[in-house]
Amino acid sequence: MTRQDGPKGFEMKEAETPAEAGPLSFANLVLSFSASALVHLGVAPHPDEKGEQPGEPNIPMAQQAIEILEMLKAKMQGNLDPDEERLLAEVLHDLHLRFVKAKDASS
């Protein structure tokens, strides 16, 4: 299991079968885009590569994943339950901080 210091230190493990991936939910969608952003920010290792070391940051791809989450937040406003709103807000806050740090480091 790979630990990622994302919102609340959520942990991700690779599912062996689609059934093990869990039910489809808004939270899983948010965490999927968050994981993608963390990989592109150079925080988490790429799932297709061997080893536990993160790769080099890819700022444009990280920005795209964050912007997709921002779009979801805008489009879903008023349609999320409080837990979903809180998760999305915490994920975006964390990713924005990491994005600024990664962008500053790459300059």
N, C-alpha and C positions, 0 to 999 in steps of 0.2 A: 504494500500500500504506500502510495506517495503522499507525503504530507506537504501541503502548500499553505503558506502563511497568508491566506486570503481571509475573507470575512469569517470571523469566529474560528479561524484555523481549520476550515473544512478539509476533509480528507477525501481523496478520490482513489478508487481502485478500478482497474480495467475489468470489465465484465467479460466473462467467457462466452456467454450466449446473449442474444437480445433480451431474453426473459430475465436475466440477471441484472440487466441495466436498470431495472425498476420501472415503475409506471411512468407514462408520459405525463408531465405536469409543467406548469409555468415555472416552478422552482427549478426543475431539471433543465429547462431551456435557458434560464438565467445563468445557472451554474456552468452550463456547456459553453456559453459565450464568454463567461468569466474565465474559465479554464483556457480557452483559446487566447484570450488577451494576456493571461499570465505567461503562457508559452511564448507569445510574441514579444512580451516585455523582458524576456530572459530570466524570469523568476522560476518557472517550472520547466522540467525537461520535456522535450517533444515526445509524445507517446510512441512514435514510430522508430525512435532511435534507441539504441541500447545504452544503458547507463543511467545514472541519476543526475548528471550534470545538465543544467540549463544551457541552452544555446545562446547565440548572440541575439540581442534585441532586434526586432524588426518593427520599428516605430510606426510606419504606415499601416501595417496589418493589425497592430495592437489598437491603433486609433480607430480602425474600421470596426473592430469587435466592440469597442466602447461606444462608438456612435450607434451601432445597432441596438445596444442596450438602452441608450438614450432615446432612440426612436420608439422602442417598445414601451418605455416609461411614458412618453408623451401620448402614444396611441391607446394605451391601456388605462390612462388616468380615469379614475372613477369606477373602474371595472375589476379592481383587484381587492382581495381581502387584506386585512391589516398585516398579516404575516408575509404575504407576497410583496406588499408595498415596502415593508421594512427590509426584507431580503434584497430587493432591487436597489433601494436607497443605500444600504450598507455596501453592497457589491460595487455600485458606481462610485461611492465615496472612496473606497479602498483603491479601485482601479485608477481613479483620477490622481490620487496621491502618487501611486506607483508610476503612472504615465509621466507626470512632471519630473519625477526623480530620474527615470530612464532617459527622458528627452534631454534633461540637463547633463547627464553623464555622457550622452553621445555627442554633445556639442563641443 
